[in-house]
Amino acid sequence: MSGNQDTWPGGPENPPQVPSIPMSDANLGPDGQPTFGNLVKDATASASALFRAEVQLAKAELIGEAKKAGAGTGLIVLSGVLLLYASLFFFVFLGFLLDVWLSTWLAFLIVFLLLMVIAITGILVAYILFKRLRKPEKTIDSVNELSTLVPGKSDTAPAGGYAHPQIPPANVPPSSYPSKRS
């Protein structure tokens, strides 16, 4: 290398672009205040994030509670099956106990009739309870009142369908529109 040549290595042919650091907030308008569009965008993003977080929280809580409910339901079903078997043994025991004083066929006939009386009584009580069921009249009234809130579906609208004075029905020719003169 001679003294005439530059000792520094040459730069790359396509130097990388370094991003610039803005000196002002890009979300602010020319007056230094946030623009309406940015405020709406931020509010929408915040509401969306809040909603997603609430859904995730609800899922986490419900999954834990559902597992507990599932375990509890399984134990109740198992206990119910065991009670069913226990009742079978109880009625066999009752039949043999009556067999001490009565003949075997009569003892088990009494147990059978006792079970029939209990079952028929249960059916009659359930029938009476079902017979007393009433329709949800308050809910039906409330739903019927909703139809008055829907435009064009009011009971007070004339038969021609003019529930809303500015919007005539589609099947009426323009010449028969109501006049706007008072």
C-alpha atoms as one frame of an Amber mdcrd trajectory, in Angstrom:
protein
   0.000   0.000   0.000   1.259   3.309  -0.913   0.605   6.543   0.874  -1.686
   7.694  -1.901  -4.306   5.073  -1.237  -6.907   5.346   1.432  -6.215   2.953
   4.263  -9.851   2.819   5.306 -11.893  -0.039   3.839 -14.571   0.937   1.394
 -18.170   1.114   2.641 -20.811  -1.412   1.583 -22.536  -0.724  -1.677 -26.057
  -0.852  -0.098 -25.723   0.406   3.455 -28.561  -0.695   5.803 -31.216   1.871
   6.546 -31.402   2.866  10.170 -34.937   3.718  11.303 -35.301   7.219  12.545
 -36.630   8.000  15.979 -39.626  10.316  15.727 -39.317  13.496  17.692 -43.092
  13.688  18.267 -45.839  11.162  18.983 -47.303   9.773  15.759 -50.714   9.427
  17.423 -50.990  13.142  18.097 -52.501  15.655  15.707 -50.838  18.889  14.563
 -52.022  20.702  17.704 -50.399  18.148  19.993 -53.718  16.554  20.988 -54.746
  12.993  20.056 -56.937  12.815  16.972 -60.510  11.575  17.199 -59.672   8.577
  15.039 -56.788   7.586  17.306 -58.961   7.986  20.396 -61.641   5.745  18.877
 -58.978   3.238  17.791 -57.481   3.167  21.306 -60.896   2.867  22.953 -61.885
   0.039  20.608 -58.598  -1.786  21.199 -58.927  -1.344  24.970 -62.551  -2.546
  24.978 -61.610  -5.521  22.822 -58.687  -6.433  25.082 -60.866  -6.047  28.171
 -63.580  -8.239  26.665 -61.054 -10.952  25.706 -59.545 -10.828  29.196 -62.990
 -11.163  30.782 -63.803 -14.136  28.549 -60.500 -15.798  29.473 -61.161 -15.186
  33.170 -64.661 -16.638  32.876 -63.301 -19.685  31.034 -60.665 -20.269  33.692
 -63.185 -19.991  36.508 -65.822 -22.106  34.775 -63.394 -24.874  33.850 -62.289
 -25.216  37.461 -65.868 -25.144  38.710 -66.986 -27.594  36.001 -64.322 -30.069
  37.116 -65.542 -29.802  40.704 -69.166 -30.170  39.578 -68.252 -33.195  37.464
 -66.517 -34.883  40.378 -69.453 -34.087  42.650 -71.953 -35.390  40.114 -69.981
 -38.602  39.693 -69.934 -39.170  43.443 -73.683 -38.512  43.701 -74.420 -40.990
  40.900 -72.172 -43.604  42.512 -73.850 -43.058  45.880 -77.290 -43.311  44.271
 -76.401 -46.645  42.677 -75.086 -47.927  46.009 -78.294 -46.790  47.731 -80.318
 -48.645  45.108 -78.406 -51.857  45.821 -78.684 -51.260  49.563 -82.453 -50.846
  49.287 -82.642 -54.179  47.439 -80.848 -55.874  50.326 -83.038 -54.046  52.836
 -86.228 -55.357  51.235 -84.793 -58.894  51.027 -83.931 -58.566  54.735 -87.469
 -57.357  55.456 -88.891 -60.363  53.588 -86.786 -62.795  55.621 -87.648 -60.961
  58.829 -91.367 -61.358  58.105 -90.654 -64.980  57.211 -89.961 -65.590  60.910
 -93.651 -64.969  61.745 -95.355 -65.705  58.391 -94.904 -68.147  55.569 -92.227
 -67.199  53.016 -94.588 -66.447  50.139 -96.762 -64.191  52.316 -93.732 -62.347
  53.736 -92.376 -61.521  50.271 -95.863 -60.664  48.972 -96.167 -58.078  51.765
 -92.763 -56.601  50.815 -93.818 -56.515  47.148 -97.117 -54.774  47.970 -95.258
 -52.277  50.193 -92.937 -51.420  47.291 -95.913 -51.055  44.926 -97.703 -48.702
  47.344 -94.557 -46.534  47.699 -94.054 -46.402  43.907 -97.703 -45.569  43.130
 -97.730 -42.882  45.828 -94.622 -41.331  44.291 -96.222 -41.372  40.832 -99.409
 -39.713  42.135 -97.453 -36.983  43.961 -95.399 -36.310  40.812 -98.606 -36.161
  38.722-100.127 -33.609  41.099 -96.947 -31.513  41.010 -96.879 -31.553  37.200
-100.560 -30.682  37.089 -99.869 -27.535  39.163 -97.266 -26.235  36.705 -98.235
 -22.934  35.110 -97.008 -21.234  31.999 -94.665 -18.258  32.545 -97.269 -15.549
  31.999 -95.032 -12.608  32.970 -92.402 -13.697  30.461 -95.015 -14.189  27.742
 -96.443 -10.713  28.431 -92.961  -9.206  28.364 -92.140 -10.849  25.022 -95.468
  -9.711  23.588 -94.677  -6.146  24.657 -91.395  -6.322  22.730 -93.351  -6.444
  19.479 -94.525  -2.877  20.138 -90.907  -1.713  20.182 -90.058  -3.119  16.751
 -90.889  -0.571  14.027 -93.762  -1.697  11.824 -94.853  -4.482  14.172 -96.991
  -2.489  16.570-100.552  -3.529  17.339-101.494   0.153  17.080-100.385   0.380
  13.445-103.219   0.630  10.905-103.978  -2.337   8.690-102.302  -0.594   5.737
 -98.945  -1.005   7.459 -98.066   2.649   8.134 -96.426   2.107  11.506 -93.734
   4.655  10.593 -95.112   7.748   8.819 -91.991   8.457   6.722 -91.476   4.918
   5.418 -94.408   3.534   3.384 -94.645  -0.199   2.711 -93.023  -1.484  -0.484
 -96.283  -2.656  -2.082 -97.906   0.825  -2.107 -97.390   2.870  -5.320 -95.719
   6.281  -4.849 -98.869   8.134  -5.928-100.699   6.941  -2.791 -98.013   8.045
  -0.295 -99.402  10.201   2.500 -98.725  13.894   1.976 -96.295  15.665   4.275
 -98.421  18.834   4.380 -99.945  19.725   7.695
